[in-house]
Amino acid sequence: MARQVRAEVTRESVVRGAAEIFMNLGYANASLNEIIQESGVTKGALYFHFASKEELARGVVDAGFARLAEAAVATINDRTPALETLIELSVLTVDLSRNDPVVRAMFRLAVEIGDYRGTGDRLFDTWLVTMRDLAKRALAEGDLNEDVDPDMVGLFLLQVLTGVRMVAAALDCRDALVEYLENAWGLMLPALVPPAKAEYFKQFASRRLRV
């Protein structure tokens, strides 16, 4: 049992160190030697858990997605309006990107690796199901226009929110992500929400993103 605990601690150290290096240098520029130094482990310890840089990067993606998914599950509940939850999930990605280096690296690596997955399923498949389910509930709750297709709304929101993050990174404006998301919600909501509710949800998005 003690050996297993030590192995888990070592693996976590490698993932955290790799996340820092990948986030700062990118996948192509990161070296395993830099990751070993950042992690404070031996070369043998790293290779015990990960056979290559790609496998390590995918491990970071898995770990970041697991942390994000755990936080998202805690955010989603039937008592909160679904559209508010969709907004809260966008806030959650910002908060974790700021405070959790593994989640921050996950977002970068998912793009740089090229197939948008860790060691298993593609991350965006899971997110799309979540977005569509919430959009369907928002429609049933009367918070989306009656003529919209909730499946298309879920896909559209995922496309926009992912695009906002990618553009902020491409322009080296990650510090402006809150502003970009606030603008995106401000443009989307009037097109999706009944007029009587649009201003409420715009104010809700601005308030939550600015906390």
Disulfide bonds with the S-S distance in Angstrom:
none
